[in-house]
Amino acid sequence: MAALSQDGSHAPDVVVEPLDLTARVDEALAVQALAFGLTDDEIDIRRYIVLRHLQNPGARALGATTEEGKLVGFVYGMPNDRSHWWSTVVEPYLRRNGTDGWLDDSFVITELHVHPRFQGRGVGRELITTITDGCGLPRSILSAIDTESPARALYRRLGYQDLAGQVLFPSAPSPYVVMGAPLPLRRAN
Ligand SMILES: CC(C)(COP(=O)(O)OP(=O)(O)OC[C@H]1O[C@@H](n2cnc3c(N)ncnc32)[C@H](O)[C@@H]1OP(=O)(O)O)[C@@H](O)C(=O)NCCC(=O)NCCS
């Protein structure tokens, strides 16, 4: 469990700890809706997908919670399996670049979101470094929208490098980049 001191004397402390995401999926999706933007229909679809993901062996989730118990950030992921839908979509792009070895023995970060009011205080960094520290695998992979976003800046800072760009997921409007990093993730200087 890690307590994060924050800027601003009125901000409550935020604690990063294991999250029962099955029980708190609606709170997590409310955070994701604020951070990333989700319609009500997308929330319903995501709820089904998250609950299914959590049944995979090795799936883990961490939450960032205020002193009052309000969930303000979460991350979840699982060991990659080449038969998983996400892996089958990205595999041809990685194979073309000779980087598909990253799909083996790799922990996938499936979602990472921090409530907008709590962004920029190290919560995202703490969530992703803590979950990957405990995964027992030598590398981590993820996909992010293929644009220069805060998320991509965070991933680069932690040592993630581009493995393939312009990756198209069915029904997603924007192309994605797949990134990979050796574990443990790089620490801030
Ligand atoms: C991406 C996200 C999870 C980062 O969480 P966060 O708690 O705000 O990030 P942190 O405060 O831990 O920042 C860590 C590093 O990320 C980078 N970063 C964070 N916000 C940034 C911003 N607005 N611009 C540029 N870099 C940024 C910085 O490198 C920062 O390190 P530094 O402070 O040492 O420079 C958060 O911005 C978010 O929820 N965004 C919307 C949802 C999203 O895009 N999720 C990822 C889907 S792939």
PDBQT file of the ligand as one rigid body, heavy atoms in Angstrom, charges set to zero:
ROOT
HETATM    1  C1  LIG A 201      -2.764   9.026 -18.405  1.00  0.00    +0.000 C 
HETATM    2  C2  LIG A 201      -3.148   9.226 -16.964  1.00  0.00    +0.000 C 
HETATM    3  C3  LIG A 201      -3.630   7.901 -16.392  1.00  0.00    +0.000 C 
HETATM    4  C4  LIG A 201      -1.930   9.706 -16.179  1.00  0.00    +0.000 C 
HETATM    5  O1  LIG A 201      -2.275   9.753 -14.800  1.00  0.00    +0.000 OA
HETATM    6  P1  LIG A 201      -1.728  10.933 -13.874  1.00  0.00    +0.000 P 
HETATM    7  O2  LIG A 201      -1.991  10.542 -12.466  1.00  0.00    +0.000 OA
HETATM    8  O3  LIG A 201      -2.273  12.236 -14.316  1.00  0.00    +0.000 OA
HETATM    9  O4  LIG A 201      -0.156  10.889 -14.198  1.00  0.00    +0.000 OA
HETATM   10  P2  LIG A 201       1.051  11.207 -13.211  1.00  0.00    +0.000 P 
HETATM   11  O5  LIG A 201       0.740  12.407 -12.384  1.00  0.00    +0.000 OA
HETATM   12  O6  LIG A 201       1.400   9.961 -12.478  1.00  0.00    +0.000 OA
HETATM   13  O7  LIG A 201       2.195  11.596 -14.235  1.00  0.00    +0.000 OA
HETATM   14  C5  LIG A 201       3.325  10.794 -14.445  1.00  0.00    +0.000 C 
HETATM   15  C6  LIG A 201       4.031  11.236 -15.710  1.00  0.00    +0.000 C 
HETATM   16  O8  LIG A 201       3.154  11.215 -16.826  1.00  0.00    +0.000 OA
HETATM   17  C7  LIG A 201       3.442  12.313 -17.695  1.00  0.00    +0.000 C 
HETATM   18  N1  LIG A 201       2.270  13.179 -17.745  1.00  0.00    +0.000 N 
HETATM   19  C8  LIG A 201       1.187  13.128 -16.935  1.00  0.00    +0.000 A 
HETATM   20  N2  LIG A 201       0.287  14.076 -17.311  1.00  0.00    +0.000 NA
HETATM   21  C9  LIG A 201       0.841  14.725 -18.355  1.00  0.00    +0.000 A 
HETATM   22  C10 LIG A 201       0.406  15.801 -19.185  1.00  0.00    +0.000 A 
HETATM   23  N3  LIG A 201      -0.784  16.386 -18.995  1.00  0.00    +0.000 N 
HETATM   24  N4  LIG A 201       1.221  16.196 -20.176  1.00  0.00    +0.000 NA
HETATM   25  C11 LIG A 201       2.419  15.601 -20.383  1.00  0.00    +0.000 A 
HETATM   26  N5  LIG A 201       2.877  14.587 -19.611  1.00  0.00    +0.000 NA
HETATM   27  C12 LIG A 201       2.097  14.159 -18.630  1.00  0.00    +0.000 A 
HETATM   28  C13 LIG A 201       4.620  13.018 -17.120  1.00  0.00    +0.000 C 
HETATM   29  O9  LIG A 201       5.785  12.456 -17.723  1.00  0.00    +0.000 OA
HETATM   30  C14 LIG A 201       4.544  12.636 -15.668  1.00  0.00    +0.000 C 
HETATM   31  O10 LIG A 201       5.803  12.586 -15.073  1.00  0.00    +0.000 OA
HETATM   32  P3  LIG A 201       6.477  13.901 -14.465  1.00  0.00    +0.000 P 
HETATM   33  O11 LIG A 201       5.448  14.510 -13.568  1.00  0.00    +0.000 OA
HETATM   34  O12 LIG A 201       7.654  13.354 -13.743  1.00  0.00    +0.000 OA
HETATM   35  O13 LIG A 201       6.817  14.749 -15.647  1.00  0.00    +0.000 OA
HETATM   36  C15 LIG A 201      -4.258  10.312 -16.816  1.00  0.00    +0.000 C 
HETATM   37  O14 LIG A 201      -3.799  11.481 -17.447  1.00  0.00    +0.000 OA
HETATM   38  C16 LIG A 201      -5.587   9.892 -17.400  1.00  0.00    +0.000 C 
HETATM   39  O15 LIG A 201      -6.387   9.231 -16.744  1.00  0.00    +0.000 OA
HETATM   40  N6  LIG A 201      -5.829  10.313 -18.661  1.00  0.00    +0.000 N 
HETATM   41  C17 LIG A 201      -7.104  10.043 -19.327  1.00  0.00    +0.000 C 
HETATM   42  C18 LIG A 201      -7.343   8.580 -19.563  1.00  0.00    +0.000 C 
HETATM   43  C19 LIG A 201      -6.279   7.946 -20.406  1.00  0.00    +0.000 C 
HETATM   44  O16 LIG A 201      -5.832   8.484 -21.402  1.00  0.00    +0.000 OA
HETATM   45  N7  LIG A 201      -5.893   6.739 -19.992  1.00  0.00    +0.000 N 
HETATM   46  C20 LIG A 201      -4.918   5.961 -20.689  1.00  0.00    +0.000 C 
HETATM   47  C21 LIG A 201      -5.582   5.185 -21.767  1.00  0.00    +0.000 C 
HETATM   48  S1  LIG A 201      -4.326   4.438 -22.808  1.00  0.00    +0.000 SA
ENDROOT
TORSDOF 0
